Amino acid sequence: MKEKEIERLNLLKQEELSLYSDKISYICGIDEAGRGPLAGPVVVGAVILPKDSFIEGVNDSKKVSEKKREKIYEQIIAEAISYGVGIVDQKTIDEINILNATKLGVKLAIEQMKVKPDLILVDALNNIDTNGIAYKSVIKGDAKHYSIAAASIIAKVTRDRIMMQWDEIYPAYGFAKHKGYGTAAHISAIKENGPCMLHRKSFIKNFI
């Protein structure tokens, strides 16, 4: 590992390491992927990594290439003390709105975890149901905390894989390329073909 990367990871872990104490042994990072797309689910990742975890490349998922994310994802899963994924589909997003759907995803991800964390670090969400576990909301947390960055990679890779599977069923929309985000090509495909069941009706009303 290059010296520059070691320095970056040390900075990313610095504040998080200061949170460990006699009462806090397990810190869980939580982040989401897919709040903005026009189609598909919102996915929330939650992960507890060992205190001494030091995985090369862990960063805000948006700053990591797709190929590298896949590799880092596998390392995170292999090293995790526990992890969970909450998936909330487009129908539910339309029914309860994207913010509430994301909060529901947080709840589902926590419920999946086999080890209960002592503290949750979550990226920019408040008033969430953590089943009584203490949490700290951090603005731009995926760029400030190692565990949140790792959770962002779990969420992003999981969601990308889901969208690539849907691309095989609905090839006309190009989901494998844009993953449901509102690119010009995606909007054009919606106008040409109409929406499919994967589209969020509340997000595409201006295009149909």
Protein Blocks (a to p, Z undefined) as FASTA:
>chain_A
ZZklmmmmmmmmmmmmmmgcfklmbdcddddehklpmgdcdddddddddfklccehiacf
klpcfklmmmmmmmmmmmpmbdcdddddfklmmmnojklmmmmmmmmmmmmpmbdcfbdc
dehiahiaeehpacdddehklmmbmklmmmmmmmmmmmmmmmmmmmmmmmmnommmnnop
acfklmmmmmmnopafkbcfklmmmmZZ
